[in-house]
Amino acid sequence: MFNNILKYTIQDNAKTVKSILTEKLKFSKRLSKKLELNRKIFLNEKAVKLNKSVFAGDELYIEFDEEEDEYDAVDIPIDIIYEDDDLLVVNKQPYIVVHPTRSHQNNTVANGVAFYFRQNNINRKVRFVNRLDMNTSGIVIIAKNPYAHNQLANQMKSGTVEKFYYAVVEGLTETDEGIINEPILRLNPEDIIRVVHPSGKECITEYKAEKKYNNMTLVKLKLITGRTHQIRVHMKHIGHPIVGDTLYGNKSSLTDRQALHCYEMKFKHPITNEDISLTCPIPEDMKKLMDGN
C-alpha cells in the first residue's frame, strides 16, 4: 500500500500510537503532532490519530514524503550485501569515492546508488551513515529514510556500532595484538593529513596480527573510536604503515592503493532493534599480497 515508509510491529498491549512514537521510536512530540496533522500515521493500513490504542501484532506505518535525490543517477555496478525497507548496505570497491567531490563529480557510490534507487522506484535521498576513503574498500551503509539515518548516526556517535577492518601493513609486528590509544589531530585545516598529537581527539584502535608473510602482516583491527584516517595514522605511529598508503607510508610495487578493507560491522537495526552483523570478505588484491602473488 505504501512507499517510503517506516514499519513497526507493535509488541505490547495497552499502548497508544503516541506512546509508541515517543517512547519506542524516539520521535519528538512536535514531529509526532506534525505527522498526525498531515495524516501520515497508519495502523493496519488505516490513518489514525495519536490517541489511538494499539495492541500486540498491530502494524504501525509512518509515511515519508517522496524525495528527489540531489545526485545524478549513473549506471555504476554496486555490490549489495544487505537490503530491507530502511537500509541498503554495499561493499564499496577501491578506487571509487563515496560521494561527489570537486575532483570526482560523477562515477561515485552515491551516483550508483541513486541510479539503483530510481531503477527500483525507491524515491529516497541517498543518506550515508558511514564513509570510506577512495582507496579503502568494504562496508558502506545507506539509510533509506531520515529516521533510520538519525538512529544509526546516534549509534555511531555513542560508539555502540562495532567496526572491524583488515589491513596489510609493512613489516612484522613486534606483538601479535595490542591497543593503540593515541590522540589524533589535523595540524593544518587546509591539509587532509592527521598526526598523533597530545592536543588531538581521543582515538583508540585494537589490533591483532592474523598472518605474517614476506615482511608484511595482515592485521584485524577494531575501531573503538571512529576518527578520520584513524587506522592509517595509528599504524604509521607504531611503525607499520599500511602497504600502499602513499599519504602515511610508502608507495608499493605490489599494490596501487592502501591495503585497507572494512570487513565487518555490528549494530542495532534502527527500526526493529534486532542485532545486525554484516561481513564482506577480504578483496582479491589484498589476498594476493599475503599469498605472495
BAMAR-138213 format. One line per 4 residues: number of its first residue (from 1); their letters; for each residue z, y, x of N, C-alpha, C. Coordinates in Angstrom, 3 decimals. Example, Ala and Ser with C-alpha at 12.3 -4.5 7.8 and 13.67 -1.06 7.14 Angstrom:
BEGIN
1 = AS = 7.800:-5.690:13.190:7.800:-4.500:12.300:7.800:-3.300:13.200 ~ 7.080:-2.250:12.850:7.140:-1.060:13.670:7.870:0.030:12.900;
% end
This chain:
BEGIN
1 = MFNN = 0.000:-1.206:0.823:0.000:0.000:0.000:0.000:1.268:0.865 ~ 0.760:1.238:1.978:0.946:2.442:2.762:0.298:2.315:4.132 ~ -0.076:3.485:4.665:-0.493:3.584:6.056:0.450:4.573:6.736 ~ 0.679:4.426:8.016:1.533:5.345:8.771:2.943:5.395:8.183;
5 = ILKY = 3.626:4.279:8.271:4.936:4.194:7.641:5.987:3.636:8.579 ~ 7.214:3.882:8.205:8.354:3.216:8.806:8.880:2.239:7.764 ~ 9.029:0.991:8.132:9.546:-0.020:7.209:10.957:-0.408:7.630 ~ 11.814:-0.596:6.647:13.177:-1.024:6.937:13.643:-1.949:5.830;
9 = TIQD = 14.104:-3.127:6.216:14.616:-4.103:5.249:16.124:-3.914:5.105 ~ 16.572:-3.697:3.878:17.989:-3.446:3.626:18.807:-4.709:3.898 ~ 19.898:-4.536:4.638:20.743:-5.679:4.998:21.986:-5.810:4.117 ~ 22.448:-4.688:3.547:23.728:-4.687:2.835:23.577:-4.225:1.390;
13 = NAKT = 24.448:-4.717:0.538:24.524:-4.226:-0.834:25.367:-2.946:-0.895 ~ 25.387:-2.337:-2.103:26.265:-1.203:-2.392:26.045:-0.034:-1.446 ~ 24.797:0.246:-1.143:24.441:1.409:-0.337:23.434:2.247:-1.114 ~ 23.223:3.466:-0.663:22.190:4.315:-1.250:21.111:4.572:-0.210;
17 = VKSI = 19.971:5.064:-0.693:18.895:5.427:0.225:19.400:6.445:1.242 ~ 20.173:7.404:0.769:20.688:8.442:1.670:21.531:7.855:2.795 ~ 22.410:6.920:2.455:23.273:6.328:3.482:22.463:5.524:4.499 ~ 21.403:4.869:4.032:20.550:4.107:4.963:19.859:5.069:5.934;
21 = LTEK = 19.316:6.154:5.388:18.593:7.102:6.241:19.519:7.758:7.268 ~ 20.689:8.158:6.859:21.562:8.910:7.766:22.421:8.011:8.658 ~ 22.889:6.877:8.127:23.788:6.025:8.901:23.043:4.981:9.725 ~ 22.054:4.346:9.119:21.335:3.271:9.809:20.177:3.800:10.658;
25 = LKFS = 19.403:4.718:10.074:18.202:5.189:10.759:18.408:6.507:11.495 ~ 19.610:7.098:11.338:19.978:8.307:12.076:19.077:9.515:11.771 ~ 18.555:9.589:10.546:17.812:10.774:10.128:18.807:11.907:9.887 ~ 18.398:13.125:10.141:19.242:14.268:9.797:19.246:14.452:8.280;
29 = KRLS = 20.269:15.094:7.777:20.332:15.357:6.333:19.166:16.250:5.901 ~ 18.811:17.181:6.770:17.701:18.085:6.461:16.387:17.319:6.330 ~ 16.134:16.426:7.275:14.899:15.640:7.222:14.902:14.723:6.008 ~ 16.028:14.113:5.705:16.119:13.230:4.544:15.772:13.981:3.264;
33 = KKLE = 16.307:15.192:3.134:16.035:16.005:1.941:14.559:16.389:1.869 ~ 13.967:16.720:3.005:12.552:17.082:3.039:11.688:15.904:2.602 ~ 12.032:14.714:3.081:11.283:13.515:2.688:11.391:13.271:1.192 ~ 12.591:13.504:0.640:12.787:13.321:-0.792:11.931:14.317:-1.583;
37 = LNRK = 11.951:15.571:-1.179:11.187:16.606:-1.890:9.683:16.342:-1.841 ~ 9.229:15.783:-0.731:7.795:15.502:-0.571:7.396:14.118:-1.084 ~ 8.349:13.439:-1.737:8.100:12.105:-2.303:7.530:11.151:-1.248 ~ 8.212:11.099:-0.112:7.788:10.246:0.990:8.694:9.029:1.179;
41 = IFLN = 9.666:8.872:0.263:10.595:7.744:0.360:10.275:6.746:-0.748 ~ 10.074:5.491:-0.343:9.713:4.457:-1.312:10.652:3.264:-1.155 ~ 11.051:2.709:-2.300:11.858:1.497:-2.304:11.094:0.452:-3.088 ~ 10.777:-0.637:-2.408:9.957:-1.687:-3.029:8.687:-1.085:-3.652;
45 = EKAV = 8.061:-0.181:-2.890:6.768:0.432:-3.209:6.830:1.452:-4.360 ~ 8.032:1.898:-4.734:8.161:2.939:-5.758:8.889:4.141:-5.168 ~ 8.382:5.339:-5.435:9.015:6.558:-4.934:10.412:6.697:-5.530 ~ 11.387:7.012:-4.674:12.774:7.115:-5.135:13.437:8.351:-4.547;
49 = KLNK = 14.609:8.678:-5.108:15.419:9.786:-4.602:16.529:9.244:-3.699 ~ 17.196:10.165:-3.025:18.202:9.781:-2.043:19.390:9.047:-2.655 ~ 19.694:9.324:-3.935:20.872:8.691:-4.540:20.576:7.310:-5.115 ~ 19.368:6.824:-4.931:19.002:5.506:-5.440:19.800:4.406:-4.730;
53 = SVFA = 20.375:3.497:-5.518:21.115:2.375:-4.937:20.152:1.348:-4.342 ~ 20.598:0.728:-3.259:19.771:-0.296:-2.615:20.594:-1.568:-2.464 ~ 19.867:-2.689:-2.348:20.528:-3.984:-2.243:19.875:-4.810:-1.144 ~ 20.604:-5.771:-0.639:20.110:-6.616:0.442:18.759:-7.231:0.060;
57 = GDEL = 17.815:-7.128:0.979:16.485:-7.671:0.728:15.481:-6.639:0.255 ~ 15.960:-5.471:-0.241:15.039:-4.405:-0.639:14.255:-3.907:0.572 ~ 13.035:-3.450:0.323:12.187:-2.904:1.388:12.112:-1.381:1.228 ~ 12.572:-0.678:2.240:12.517:0.779:2.244:11.341:1.224:3.115;
61 = YIEF = 10.544:2.158:2.601:9.394:2.679:3.330:9.526:4.192:3.445 ~ 9.307:4.703:4.633:9.219:6.145:4.844:7.778:6.428:5.270 ~ 7.083:7.243:4.486:5.670:7.500:4.775:5.520:8.760:5.624 ~ 4.761:8.643:6.685:4.463:9.787:7.545:3.086:10.336:7.210;
65 = DEEE = 2.947:11.633:7.313:1.627:12.232:7.111:0.655:11.703:8.160 ~ -0.613:11.569:7.764:-1.623:11.154:8.730:-1.769:12.233:9.794 ~ -2.070:11.801:11.009:-2.183:12.727:12.124:-3.529:12.550:12.811 ~ -3.984:13.625:13.407:-5.194:13.548:14.223:-4.784:13.730:15.667;
69 = DEYD = -5.184:12.782:16.514:-4.746:12.839:17.900:-5.507:13.898:18.672 ~ -4.823:14.460:19.681:-5.445:15.516:20.468:-6.336:14.982:21.585 ~ -6.268:13.677:21.844:-7.068:13.099:22.924:-8.445:12.677:22.425 ~ -9.451:12.849:23.263:-10.782:12.346:22.944:-10.751:10.820:22.954;
73 = AVDI = -11.409:10.221:21.983:-11.474:8.761:21.928:-12.562:8.271:22.883 ~ -12.169:7.447:23.845:-13.109:6.908:24.827:-12.969:5.391:24.834 ~ -14.095:4.705:24.773:-14.082:3.242:24.704:-13.738:2.654:26.067 ~ -12.441:2.574:26.334:-11.928:2.002:27.580:-11.121:0.764:27.218;
77 = PIDI = -11.351:-0.362:27.890:-10.556:-1.565:27.572:-9.071:-1.322:27.802 ~ -8.253:-1.720:26.849:-6.800:-1.669:27.030:-6.246:-3.074:26.841 ~ -5.332:-3.448:27.695:-4.739:-4.783:27.688:-3.447:-4.733:26.876 ~ -3.526:-5.132:25.606:-2.379:-5.064:24.697:-1.493:-6.286:24.897;
81 = IYED = -0.202:-6.060:25.156:0.721:-7.188:25.311:1.690:-7.300:24.134 ~ 1.750:-6.241:23.299:2.610:-6.297:22.109:2.159:-5.203:21.151 ~ 2.195:-5.526:19.847:1.900:-4.509:18.845:2.557:-4.870:17.524 ~ 3.119:-3.863:16.866:3.576:-4.010:15.488:3.335:-2.674:14.780;
85 = DDLL = 3.947:-2.473:13.637:3.692:-1.250:12.870:4.197:0.009:13.570 ~ 5.115:-0.152:14.507:5.767:1.005:15.120:5.438:1.205:16.590 ~ 5.017:0.137:17.265:4.819:0.200:18.709:3.500:-0.420:19.135 ~ 2.954:0.107:20.211:1.841:-0.509:20.926:2.247:-0.520:22.392;
89 = VVNK = 2.195:-1.689:23.015:2.570:-1.811:24.427:1.393:-2.383:25.192 ~ 1.027:-1.705:26.277:-0.138:-2.116:27.052:0.250:-2.389:28.502 ~ -0.563:-3.216:29.132:-0.455:-3.473:30.565:-1.434:-2.526:31.253 ~ -0.916:-1.432:31.798:-1.782:-0.442:32.437:-2.352:-0.987:33.735;
93 = QPYI = -3.642:-0.818:33.905:-4.289:-1.233:35.130:-4.111:-0.155:36.203 ~ -4.209:-0.530:37.469:-4.158:0.503:38.516:-5.413:1.370:38.493 ~ -5.363:2.488:39.170:-6.491:3.423:39.334:-6.832:4.171:38.046 ~ -5.939:4.198:37.088:-6.181:4.945:35.852:-4.919:5.733:35.519;
97 = VVHP = -5.090:7.003:35.121:-3.924:7.814:34.790:-3.548:7.587:33.334 ~ -2.291:7.876:33.014:-1.794:7.620:31.667:-2.370:8.609:30.659 ~ -2.361:9.898:31.006:-2.885:10.907:30.075:-3.682:11.954:30.852 ~ -4.544:12.701:30.180:-5.430:13.630:30.882:-4.682:14.666:31.727;
101 = TRSH = -5.250:14.938:32.895:-4.765:15.982:33.788:-5.961:16.844:34.182 ~ -5.716:17.857:34.982:-6.830:18.703:35.427:-7.901:17.890:36.133 ~ -7.483:16.966:36.979:-8.446:16.203:37.769:-8.939:14.940:37.066 ~ -8.271:14.528:36.004:-8.679:13.334:35.250:-8.615:13.671:33.756;
105 = QNNT = -9.678:14.268:33.242:-9.637:14.778:31.872:-10.046:13.745:30.826 ~ -10.710:12.696:31.238:-11.079:11.601:30.331:-10.798:10.280:31.033 ~ -11.191:9.196:30.403:-11.026:7.875:31.011:-9.577:7.604:31.421 ~ -8.652:8.011:30.546:-7.235:7.753:30.758:-6.753:6.716:29.739;
109 = VANG = -5.536:6.231:29.947:-4.953:5.311:28.970:-4.897:5.973:27.600 ~ -4.535:7.243:27.567:-4.452:7.973:26.289:-5.790:7.962:25.560 ~ -6.880:8.173:26.285:-8.205:8.156:25.663:-8.533:6.771:25.112 ~ -8.182:5.733:25.872:-8.443:4.368:25.413:-7.632:3.996:24.191;
113 = VAFY = -6.366:4.427:24.162:-5.514:4.141:23.005:-6.000:4.935:21.790 ~ -6.416:6.188:22.003:-6.956:6.996:20.898:-8.175:6.305:20.291 ~ -9.041:5.740:21.128:-10.214:5.015:20.634:-9.778:3.781:19.832 ~ -8.803:3.043:20.362:-8.302:1.848:19.672:-7.708:2.229:18.320;
117 = FRQN = -6.919:3.298:18.276:-6.330:3.741:17.013:-7.425:4.064:15.991 ~ -8.431:4.796:16.405:-9.477:5.211:15.465:-10.320:4.033:15.000 ~ -10.578:3.104:15.898:-11.337:1.913:15.520:-10.601:1.078:14.486 ~ -9.271:1.156:14.520:-8.447:0.335:13.630:-7.783:1.148:12.518;
121 = NINR = -8.299:2.371:12.279:-7.795:3.238:11.212:-6.292:3.474:11.292 ~ -5.799:3.615:12.528:-4.398:3.962:12.756:-4.360:5.464:13.006 ~ -4.056:6.225:11.982:-4.148:7.682:12.072:-2.856:8.271:12.618 ~ -2.641:8.008:13.894:-1.415:8.432:14.559:-1.724:9.143:15.862;
125 = KVRF = -0.800:9.974:16.296:-0.869:10.536:17.631:-0.484:9.459:18.648 ~ -0.958:9.640:19.873:-0.570:8.747:20.969:0.700:9.323:21.592 ~ 1.826:8.640:21.362:3.118:9.137:21.844:3.641:8.187:22.923 ~ 3.563:8.601:24.177:4.030:7.750:25.277:5.546:7.793:25.377;
129 = VNRL = 6.143:6.618:25.455:7.586:6.519:25.663:7.905:6.554:27.158 ~ 7.052:5.936:27.963:7.208:5.977:29.418:5.844:6.181:30.057 ~ 5.846:6.543:31.309:4.601:6.778:32.045:4.679:6.102:33.404 ~ 3.519:5.805:33.974:3.437:5.242:35.314:2.467:6.075:36.141;
133 = DMNT = 2.678:6.102:37.444:1.747:6.782:38.332:0.368:6.138:38.238 ~ -0.652:6.888:38.639:-2.031:6.409:38.512:-2.219:5.037:39.166 ~ -1.666:4.848:40.367:-1.918:3.604:41.095:-0.798:2.586:40.953 ~ 0.075:2.808:39.984:1.073:1.805:39.611:0.590:1.105:38.346;
137 = SGIV = 0.727:-0.212:38.309:0.293:-0.978:37.140:1.501:-1.427:36.330 ~ 1.232:-1.926:35.114:2.302:-2.522:34.332:2.525:-1.923:32.962 ~ 3.741:-2.100:32.468:4.068:-1.858:31.062:4.147:-0.369:30.725 ~ 3.386:0.016:29.694:3.466:1.363:29.126:3.642:1.218:27.618;
141 = IIAK = 4.658:1.902:27.078:4.986:1.804:25.653:4.490:3.054:24.929 ~ 3.805:2.838:23.802:3.341:3.933:22.953:3.986:3.768:21.575 ~ 4.607:4.826:21.079:5.193:4.802:19.730:4.160:5.265:18.717 ~ 4.150:4.637:17.549:3.168:4.967:16.515:3.660:5.997:15.508;
145 = NPYA = 4.925:6.379:15.601:5.419:7.422:14.706:6.520:8.198:15.422 ~ 6.807:9.412:14.971:7.786:10.248:15.673:9.185:9.661:15.685 ~ 9.540:8.934:14.641:10.882:8.349:14.599:11.054:7.291:15.690 ~ 10.081:6.366:15.782:10.151:5.322:16.809:10.174:5.941:18.197;
149 = HNQL = 9.381:6.994:18.373:9.339:7.662:19.675:10.695:8.272:20.016 ~ 11.292:8.930:19.064:12.589:9.572:19.291:13.675:8.551:19.605 ~ 13.679:7.451:18.862:14.692:6.417:19.079:14.585:5.805:20.468 ~ 13.339:5.498:20.890:13.162:4.902:22.211:13.422:5.912:23.319;
153 = ANQM = 13.051:7.171:23.087:13.341:8.212:24.079:14.846:8.336:24.289 ~ 15.613:8.225:23.206:17.077:8.279:23.315:17.616:7.085:24.090 ~ 17.006:5.900:23.867:17.412:4.731:24.647:17.126:4.939:26.127 ~ 15.975:5.523:26.428:15.627:5.802:27.824:16.658:6.742:28.456;
157 = KSGT = 16.984:7.810:27.740:17.926:8.801:28.269:19.315:8.211:28.478 ~ 19.733:7.342:27.575:21.067:6.755:27.669:21.142:5.610:28.677 ~ 19.992:5.191:29.208:19.974:4.144:30.222:20.109:2.738:29.691 ~ 19.868:2.549:28.389:20.012:1.206:27.813:18.714:0.391:27.890;
161 = VEKF = 17.614:1.023:28.283:16.364:0.284:28.488:16.391:-0.316:29.891 ~ 16.202:-1.627:29.988:16.169:-2.289:31.292:14.734:-2.331:31.789 ~ 14.513:-1.836:33.016:13.163:-1.745:33.581:13.132:-2.471:34.920 ~ 12.217:-3.440:35.025:12.081:-4.234:36.239:10.680:-4.067:36.830;
165 = YYAV = 10.636:-3.938:38.133:9.374:-3.778:38.840:9.266:-4.822:39.948 ~ 8.023:-5.097:40.344:7.764:-5.821:41.585:7.063:-4.873:42.533 ~ 7.405:-4.961:43.808:6.721:-4.176:44.835:6.562:-5.030:46.082 ~ 5.457:-4.822:46.773:5.283:-5.407:48.097:5.548:-4.283:49.086;
169 = VEGL = 6.556:-4.483:49.940:6.957:-3.424:50.869:6.679:-3.832:52.308 ~ 6.585:-2.822:53.161:6.339:-3.065:54.574:7.580:-3.654:55.238 ~ 7.368:-4.618:56.121:8.456:-5.194:56.898:9.240:-6.250:56.141 ~ 10.137:-6.898:56.861:11.006:-7.916:56.282:12.375:-7.284:56.049;
173 = TETD = 12.805:-7.246:54.815:14.071:-6.584:54.501:15.231:-7.274:55.226 ~ 16.143:-6.458:55.737:17.268:-6.985:56.517:18.230:-7.783:55.638 ~ 18.381:-7.371:54.387:19.228:-8.089:53.446:18.371:-8.562:52.278 ~ 18.786:-9.651:51.655:17.990:-10.211:50.561:18.207:-9.478:49.244;
177 = EGII = 19.282:-8.720:49.142:19.485:-7.917:47.940:20.427:-6.765:48.255 ~ 20.330:-5.743:47.407:21.175:-4.594:47.649:21.026:-3.554:46.559 ~ 21.824:-2.513:46.661:21.782:-1.386:45.729:21.577:-0.108:46.536 ~ 20.572:0.651:46.163:20.317:1.942:46.800:20.821:3.012:45.842;
181 = NEPI = 21.856:3.714:46.253:22.458:4.772:45.438:22.340:6.076:46.212 ~ 21.197:6.723:46.094:20.922:7.938:46.851:20.259:8.971:45.942 ~ 20.786:10.192:45.899:20.200:11.238:45.045:18.818:11.665:45.537 ~ 17.966:12.026:44.598:16.589:12.413:44.916:16.326:13.828:44.421;
185 = LRLN = 15.604:14.585:45.250:15.332:15.987:44.948:13.871:16.313:45.264 ~ 13.282:17.206:44.459:11.980:17.772:44.805:12.250:19.104:45.487 ~ 12.043:19.170:46.788:12.371:20.359:47.563:11.508:21.555:47.196 ~ 10.227:21.308:46.993:9.279:22.378:46.693:8.726:22.180:45.287;
189 = PEDI = 8.970:23.114:44.364:8.473:22.957:42.985:6.961:22.796:42.896 ~ 6.241:23.264:43.926:4.784:23.163:43.920:4.292:21.829:44.452 ~ 5.199:21.031:44.969:4.823:19.774:45.616:5.317:18.600:44.774 ~ 4.562:17.508:44.780:4.978:16.339:43.996:5.926:15.424:44.777;
193 = IRVV = 6.045:15.646:46.087:6.846:14.754:46.924:8.335:14.960:46.653 ~ 9.054:13.855:46.548:10.509:13.869:46.405:11.148:13.304:47.674 ~ 12.406:13.694:47.904:13.133:13.204:49.076:14.561:12.874:48.679 ~ 15.188:12.004:49.468:16.622:11.781:49.322:17.339:13.015:49.857;
197 = HPSG = 18.221:13.583:49.029:18.892:14.836:49.409:20.229:14.909:48.674 ~ 21.289:15.354:49.353:22.620:15.393:48.727:22.681:16.201:47.432 ~ 21.835:17.230:47.295:21.879:18.061:46.089:20.947:17.561:44.992 ~ 20.361:16.390:45.172:19.441:15.840:44.179:20.157:15.198:43.003;
201 = KECI = 19.359:14.664:42.078:19.905:13.975:40.909:20.267:12.531:41.273 ~ 21.289:12.010:40.599:21.724:10.642:40.858:20.565:9.671:40.637 ~ 20.389:8.763:41.598:19.337:7.749:41.491:19.878:6.427:42.020 ~ 19.739:5.382:41.214:20.253:4.064:41.607:19.163:3.018:41.380;
205 = TEYK = 18.877:2.250:42.427:17.882:1.178:42.355:18.491:-0.103:42.899 ~ 18.397:-1.188:42.141:18.790:-2.504:42.646:17.545:-3.231:43.140 ~ 17.660:-3.968:44.221:16.508:-4.729:44.716:16.924:-6.123:45.175 ~ 15.966:-7.028:45.099:16.184:-8.395:45.551:14.895:-8.926:46.160;
209 = AEKK = 14.976:-9.435:47.384:13.805:-9.980:48.055:13.435:-11.327:47.424 ~ 12.170:-11.447:47.018:11.704:-12.680:46.375:10.906:-13.560:47.345 ~ 10.179:-12.913:48.272:9.317:-13.662:49.182:9.017:-12.804:50.392 ~ 8.955:-13.428:51.574:8.617:-12.708:52.795:7.425:-13.386:53.468;
213 = YNNM = 6.466:-12.557:53.890:5.239:-13.130:54.469:4.523:-12.065:55.290 ~ 4.118:-12.444:56.512:3.242:-11.604:57.324:3.751:-10.160:57.434 ~ 5.063:-10.037:57.742:5.713:-8.729:57.899:5.668:-7.883:56.622 ~ 5.700:-8.547:55.469:5.815:-7.882:54.176:6.848:-8.621:53.340;
217 = TLVK = 7.450:-7.911:52.383:8.436:-8.518:51.485:8.085:-8.182:50.046 ~ 8.074:-9.206:49.206:7.941:-8.993:47.765:9.341:-8.790:47.216 ~ 9.597:-7.616:46.649:10.922:-7.335:46.103:10.834:-7.121:44.606 ~ 11.862:-7.603:43.916:12.018:-7.307:42.492:13.060:-6.209:42.385;
221 = LKLI = 12.747:-5.175:41.612:13.606:-4.006:41.525:14.028:-3.750:40.090 ~ 15.247:-3.311:39.928:15.730:-2.884:38.619:16.125:-1.415:38.718 ~ 15.561:-0.603:37.836:15.902:0.818:37.807:17.150:1.025:36.958 ~ 18.201:1.522:37.585:19.402:1.871:36.839:19.250:3.286:36.280;
225 = TGRT = 18.647:4.163:37.084:18.210:5.468:36.606:16.684:5.459:36.637 ~ 16.062:6.475:36.074:14.599:6.460:35.993:13.974:7.783:36.404 ~ 14.127:8.148:37.668:13.567:9.408:38.157:12.121:9.220:38.627 ~ 11.384:10.323:38.652:10.012:10.293:39.147:9.978:9.807:40.593;
229 = HQIR = 9.107:8.835:40.865:8.886:8.285:42.210:10.136:7.605:42.786 ~ 11.096:7.260:41.945:12.378:6.746:42.449:12.226:5.555:43.379 ~ 11.480:4.533:42.940:11.335:3.330:43.765:10.642:3.669:45.076 ~ 9.605:4.479:45.006:8.823:4.811:46.192:9.678:5.565:47.215;
233 = VHMK = 10.487:6.502:46.736:11.359:7.276:47.627:12.472:6.404:48.198 ~ 13.089:5.596:47.365:14.199:4.763:47.822:13.749:3.706:48.831 ~ 12.595:3.099:48.608:12.146:2.071:49.553:11.763:2.705:50.899 ~ 11.197:3.897:50.854:10.938:4.616:52.112:12.253:4.914:52.825;
237 = HIGH = 13.255:5.319:52.051:14.541:5.713:52.619:15.206:4.575:53.394 ~ 15.055:3.334:52.922:15.688:2.212:53.629:14.741:1.594:54.660 ~ 13.626:2.286:54.910:12.733:1.837:55.980:11.696:0.820:55.575 ~ 11.483:0.659:54.274:10.499:-0.315:53.787:9.616:0.323:52.716;
241 = PIVG = 8.750:1.263:53.119:7.865:1.886:52.124:6.947:0.855:51.483 ~ 6.500:1.164:50.285:5.616:0.250:49.567:4.267:0.179:50.274 ~ 3.747:-1.019:50.409:2.449:-1.221:51.046:1.381:-0.415:50.291 ~ 0.594:0.371:51.045:-0.491:1.131:50.445:-0.075:2.470:49.852;
245 = DTLY = 1.215:2.824:49.960:1.690:4.092:49.395:1.451:5.211:50.413 ~ 0.337:5.890:50.303:-0.025:6.920:51.277:0.811:8.188:51.136 ~ 1.479:8.363:49.998:2.315:9.547:49.808:3.661:9.399:50.513 ~ 4.225:8.211:50.460:5.540:7.979:51.050:5.531:6.987:52.203;
249 = GNKS = 4.370:6.416:52.486:4.297:5.436:53.557:3.017:5.558:54.348 ~ 2.301:4.468:54.430:1.122:4.414:55.286:-0.091:3.863:54.548 ~ -1.251:4.260:55.002:-2.488:3.682:54.491:-2.543:2.220:54.911 ~ -3.085:1.375:54.055:-3.148:-0.055:54.352:-4.587:-0.546:54.301;
253 = SLTD = -4.922:-1.424:55.223:-6.251:-2.044:55.198:-6.317:-3.171:54.187 ~ -5.157:-3.531:53.616:-5.081:-4.667:52.692:-5.221:-4.255:51.233 ~ -4.885:-2.997:50.930:-4.978:-2.518:49.556:-5.161:-1.004:49.569 ~ -5.827:-0.485:48.547:-6.021:0.962:48.479:-5.189:1.593:47.367;
257 = RQAL = -4.073:0.957:47.041:-3.112:1.557:46.101:-1.726:1.091:46.470 ~ -0.686:1.808:45.989:0.673:1.332:46.240:0.894:0.051:45.453 ~ 1.432:-0.950:46.119:1.607:-2.276:45.518:2.874:-2.287:44.671 ~ 2.798:-1.631:43.517:3.953:-1.468:42.631:3.531:-1.778:41.209;
261 = HCYE = 4.336:-2.598:40.522:3.967:-3.076:39.188:5.201:-3.124:38.295 ~ 5.128:-2.481:37.123:6.206:-2.562:36.126:6.060:-3.894:35.399 ~ 6.953:-4.803:35.700:6.808:-6.203:35.305:7.489:-6.552:33.975 ~ 8.635:-5.918:33.704:9.412:-6.310:32.523:10.201:-5.121:31.984;
265 = MKFK = 10.291:-5.055:30.650:11.137:-4.052:30.003:11.898:-4.702:28.852 ~ 13.165:-4.336:28.741:14.013:-4.847:27.666:14.621:-3.656:26.928 ~ 14.540:-3.697:25.591:15.064:-2.593:24.796:15.326:-3.064:23.373 ~ 15.966:-2.216:22.588:16.184:-2.497:21.167:14.997:-1.951:20.379;
269 = HPIT = 14.483:-2.762:19.455:13.397:-2.260:18.623:13.885:-1.036:17.857 ~ 13.116:0.049:17.861:13.600:1.295:17.258:13.847:1.221:15.761 ~ 13.259:0.244:15.075:13.437:0.128:13.624:14.358:-1.033:13.262 ~ 14.067:-2.218:13.787:14.825:-3.415:13.398:16.090:-3.614:14.222;
273 = NEDI = 16.178:-2.929:15.366:17.297:-3.065:16.307:17.344:-4.433:16.966 ~ 16.282:-5.217:16.822:16.205:-6.510:17.498:16.003:-6.307:18.993 ~ 16.467:-7.281:19.780:16.243:-7.244:21.222:14.788:-7.585:21.514 ~ 14.113:-6.720:22.249:12.728:-6.936:22.637:12.684:-7.095:24.153;
277 = SLTC = 12.014:-8.136:24.627:11.817:-8.344:26.058:10.339:-8.612:26.295 ~ 9.690:-7.734:27.052:8.258:-7.839:27.290:7.991:-7.972:28.778 ~ 7.069:-8.841:29.123:6.692:-9.004:30.528:5.178:-9.010:30.658 ~ 4.705:-8.580:31.816:3.297:-8.788:32.154:3.236:-9.210:33.622;
281 = PIPE = 2.457:-10.230:33.926:2.502:-10.870:35.248:2.048:-9.951:36.382 ~ 2.458:-10.305:37.577:2.036:-9.568:38.765:0.512:-9.623:38.867 ~ -0.156:-8.489:39.071:-1.616:-8.487:39.137:-2.151:-9.204:40.381 ~ -3.416:-9.582:40.297:-4.020:-10.402:41.336:-4.000:-9.725:42.704;
285 = DMKK = -4.213:-8.406:42.754:-4.274:-7.768:44.069:-2.944:-7.852:44.796 ~ -1.821:-7.802:44.057:-0.514:-7.928:44.692:-0.222:-9.377:45.067 ~ -0.692:-10.323:44.263:-0.538:-11.739:44.608:-1.244:-12.056:45.917 ~ -2.444:-11.503:46.066:-3.220:-11.768:47.277:-2.532:-11.245:48.529;
289 = LMDG = -1.846:-10.106:48.397:-1.104:-9.575:49.539:-0.100:-10.577:50.053 ~ 0.620:-11.209:49.134:1.678:-12.139:49.522:1.174:-13.547:49.823 ~ -0.056:-13.837:49.415:-0.650:-15.142:49.713:-1.418:-15.129:51.030 ~ -1.505:-13.914:51.622:-2.196:-13.811:52.905:-3.696:-13.781:52.792;
293 = N = -4.228:-13.489:51.576:-5.692:-13.453:51.386:-6.210:-12.025:51.512;
% end
